[in-house]
């Protein structure tokens, strides 16, 4: 009986960490992939270390967010099942867990290099702002999320001493806006979530407005990636002009995401990517294609 209680506590603590959302941190590997250092042992190990540093700090933010929003999450049909909102994990235990993961992540970040540590700390501060204020500000909420993804890309580049490409940063920024507004759009349209969302934040996104922003951000992100593949300096650096052939795969990913949104998906990029086979296959094919074109 006592062992069952301990197992339940461990499961709840793992749920607090939101390990499935660690997939967002794969953006750290963008610089490694496009810098032709994927097969080099040292940069690969550094990138993996940087990845886990971001994961630990991100988990600490998720816990802080759940503590801050616990009283509101109890009004939500799904979020009310989260460990803190449901009362299965105490506020004190959650704070200790957040402190441990934040400290661990920052220590690991400091081991990578000082510039990466600065990016990691900036990411933490940005998300604190988002938790306590940013999520209540129209448009700013989405910009905070997008900036977080850009920091992942920049952090991954600085970790292996690579200058991040302006095209990649712009592509990432507008891609994150595209995904963020997609999620917000469907939150506003879902009947079961509208009331709890309105209680949680004063933001009022009109669905038609969100549609326009969604299309604009998706178009800019796709064009930015296409222009990146045709940039003369990029072609010279990677030694091939064939990266343009991966654009259809990227376009399919955008169109598939929009299709899932319009046919009832919840808008959460993590859920859609992990539970839609077409998205998983498309992303896998894109990674394989990039590796083959750049390295083979």
C-alpha positions in Angstrom: 0.0 0.0 0.0 2.8 2.4 0.9 4.6 1.4 -2.3 1.5 2.3 -4.3 1.4 5.8 -2.7 5.1 6.3 -3.5 4.5 5.2 -7.1 1.6 7.6 -7.4 3.6 10.5 -6.2 6.4 9.7 -8.6 3.9 9.5 -11.5 2.4 12.9 -10.5 5.9 14.5 -10.3 6.7 13.1 -13.8 3.4 14.6 -15.0 4.4 17.9 -13.6 7.6 17.9 -15.7 5.6 17.5 -19.0 8.3 15.4 -20.5 6.2 15.1 -23.8 6.7 18.9 -24.2 10.5 18.4 -24.2 10.0 17.8 -28.0 9.9 21.6 -28.4 13.6 21.7 -27.4 14.7 19.8 -30.6 15.0 23.3 -32.1 18.3 23.4 -30.3 19.7 20.9 -32.8 18.9 23.1 -35.8 22.4 24.7 -35.8 24.1 21.4 -35.4 22.1 20.0 -38.4 22.7 22.9 -40.7 26.3 23.6 -39.7 27.5 20.2 -41.0 28.6 19.2 -37.6 26.1 16.4 -37.0 28.7 13.7 -37.3 31.3 15.4 -35.1 31.4 13.9 -31.7 32.1 17.0 -29.6 29.5 19.3 -31.1 26.9 16.5 -30.9 27.6 15.9 -27.2 27.5 19.6 -26.5 24.1 19.9 -28.3 22.7 17.0 -26.3 23.9 18.6 -23.1 22.3 21.9 -24.1 19.1 20.1 -25.0 18.8 18.6 -21.5 19.7 21.9 -19.9 16.7 23.5 -21.7 14.5 20.6 -20.8 15.2 20.9 -17.1 14.7 24.7 -17.1 11.5 24.3 -19.2 10.1 21.8 -16.7 10.7 24.2 -13.8 8.7 26.8 -15.8 5.9 24.4 -16.4 5.7 23.7 -12.6 5.8 27.4 -11.7 3.0 28.0 -14.3 0.9 25.2 -12.8 1.3 26.6 -9.3 0.3 30.1 -10.5 -2.7 28.9 -12.5 -3.9 26.1 -10.1 -7.0 27.9 -9.0 -8.0 28.6 -12.6 -7.0 25.2 -13.9 -9.6 23.7 -11.6 -12.2 25.3 -13.8 -10.9 23.7 -16.9 -12.3 20.3 -18.1 -8.9 18.9 -18.9 -6.4 20.9 -16.9 -8.3 20.2 -13.7 -6.7 16.8 -13.8 -3.2 18.2 -13.5 -1.4 17.1 -10.2 -1.4 20.5 -8.5 -4.9 21.6 -9.6 -6.2 18.2 -8.5 -4.5 18.5 -5.1 -2.4 15.4 -5.6 0.9 17.4 -5.3 1.3 20.0 -2.7 2.5 23.5 -3.5 5.6 23.1 -1.3 6.7 19.8 -3.1 6.1 21.4 -6.5 8.2 24.4 -5.6 11.0 22.2 -4.4 10.8 20.2 -7.6 10.9 23.3 -9.7 13.9 24.6 -7.8 15.8 21.4 -8.3 15.2 21.3 -12.0 15.9 25.0 -12.5 19.2 24.7 -10.6 20.2 21.5 -12.4 19.4 23.0 -15.8 21.4 26.2 -15.1 24.4 24.2 -13.7 24.4 22.1 -16.9 24.0 25.3 -19.0 27.0 26.9 -17.2 29.0 23.8 -18.1 28.3 24.3 -21.8 29.6 27.8 -22.1 28.8 31.3 -20.7 26.9 32.6 -23.8 24.6 29.6 -23.7 24.0 30.1 -19.9 22.9 33.7 -20.7 20.5 32.5 -23.3 19.1 29.9 -20.9 18.7 32.5 -18.2 16.9 34.8 -20.7 14.6 32.0 -21.6 13.7 31.5 -17.9 13.1 35.2 -17.3 11.0 35.5 -20.5 8.8 32.6 -19.4 8.4 34.1 -15.9 7.1 37.3 -17.6 4.8 35.2 -19.7 3.4 33.3 -16.7 2.7 36.3 -14.6 1.9 39.0 -17.2 2.6 38.2 -20.8 -0.2 35.6 -21.3 -2.7 38.3 -20.4 -1.6 40.7 -23.1 -3.1 40.3 -26.6 -0.5 39.5 -29.3 2.3 39.8 -26.7 1.4 36.3 -25.4 2.1 34.8 -28.8 5.3 36.8 -29.3 6.6 35.5 -25.9 6.1 32.0 -27.1 7.8 32.7 -30.5 10.7 34.4 -28.7 11.2 31.3 -26.6 11.7 29.2 -29.8 14.2 31.7 -31.2 16.2 31.5 -28.0 16.3 27.7 -28.4 17.8 28.1 -31.9 20.2 30.8 -30.8 21.2 28.8 -27.7 21.8 25.7 -29.8 24.1 27.7 -32.1 26.1 29.4 -29.4 26.5 26.1 -27.6 28.6 24.8 -30.5 30.1 28.2 -31.4 28.2 28.7 -34.6 26.7 32.0 -35.8 22.9 31.5 -36.1 21.5 32.4 -39.6 19.1 35.3 -39.8 16.9 33.3 -42.1 16.6 30.4 -39.7 15.8 32.8 -36.8 13.1 34.5 -38.8 11.7 31.1 -40.0 11.6 29.9 -36.4 10.0 33.1 -35.1 7.1 33.1 -37.6 6.7 29.3 -37.4 6.2 29.6 -33.6 3.7 32.5 -34.2 1.9 30.3 -36.7 1.7 27.4 -34.2 0.8 29.7 -31.3 -2.0 31.5 -33.0 -3.3 28.2 -34.3 -3.5 26.9 -30.7 -5.2 30.1 -29.5 -7.7 30.0 -32.4 -8.9 26.6 -31.5 -9.0 27.3 -27.8 -11.4 30.1 -28.5 -13.6 28.0 -30.8 -13.7 24.9 -28.5 -17.1 25.1 -26.6 -15.7 23.1 -23.6 -12.7 25.4 -23.2 -14.1 28.9 -24.0 -15.5 29.7 -20.6 -12.5 28.6 -18.7 -10.1 30.3 -21.1 -12.1 33.6 -20.7 -11.9 33.3 -16.9 -8.1 32.7 -17.1 -7.2 35.6 -19.3 -8.8 38.9 -20.6 -7.6 38.1 -24.1 -10.3 38.1 -26.7 -9.1 36.7 -30.0 -11.6 36.8 -32.8 -11.5 33.6 -34.9 -11.4 35.4 -38.2 -8.6 37.7 -37.0 -6.7 34.6 -35.8 -7.2 33.0 -39.2 -5.6 36.0 -41.0 -2.7 36.0 -38.7 -2.3 32.3 -38.9 -2.1 32.4 -42.7 0.2 35.4 -42.7 2.7 33.8 -40.3 2.6 30.5 -42.0 3.3 32.2 -45.4 6.2 34.2 -44.1 7.8 31.3 -42.3 7.5 29.1 -45.4 9.0 31.8 -47.7 11.8 32.5 -45.2 12.8 28.8 -45.2 12.6 28.7 -49.0 14.8 31.9 -49.3 17.2 30.3 -46.7 17.7 27.3 -49.0 18.6 29.7 -51.9 20.8 32.0 -50.0 24.2 32.1 -51.8 26.1 32.1 -48.5 24.2 29.0 -47.3 24.8 27.2 -50.6 28.5 28.0 -50.4 28.7 26.8 -46.7 26.9 23.5 -47.1 28.3 22.9 -50.6 25.0 22.1 -52.4 22.0 24.1 -53.8 19.7 21.0 -53.4 18.3 22.0 -50.0 15.4 23.7 -52.0 14.1 20.2 -52.6 13.0 19.9 -48.9 10.6 22.9 -49.3 7.6 20.7 -50.4 8.0 18.6 -47.2 7.9 21.8 -45.1 4.9 23.1 -47.1 3.1 19.8 -46.5 3.7 20.2 -42.7 2.1 23.7 -42.7 -0.9 22.6 -44.8 -1.4 19.4 -42.7 -1.4 21.5 -39.5 -3.9 23.9 -40.8 -6.1 21.0 -42.0 -6.0 19.4 -38.5 -7.0 22.8 -37.0 -9.9 23.2 -39.4 -11.1 19.7 -38.8 -11.3 19.8 -35.0 -7.7 19.4 -33.7 -7.0 21.1 -30.4 -4.3 23.2 -31.8 -1.6 22.1 -29.4 1.5 21.5 -31.7 2.9 18.9 -29.3 -0.4 16.8 -29.3 -0.9 17.2 -33.1 2.7 16.2 -34.0 2.9 13.2 -31.6 -0.5 11.8 -32.4 -0.8 12.4 -36.2 1.1 9.8 -38.3 1.2 12.1 -41.3 3.0 14.8 -39.4 5.4 12.3 -37.9 6.2 10.8 -41.3 6.6 14.2 -42.9 9.0 15.5 -40.2 11.0 12.3 -40.4 11.2 12.5 -44.2 12.3 16.2 -43.9 15.1 15.3 -41.4 16.3 12.4 -43.5 16.2 14.6 -46.7 18.2 17.3 -45.0 20.8 14.9 -43.8 21.2 13.2 -47.1 21.4 16.5 -49.1 23.9 18.2 -46.7 26.0 15.2 -45.7 25.7 12.6 -48.4 
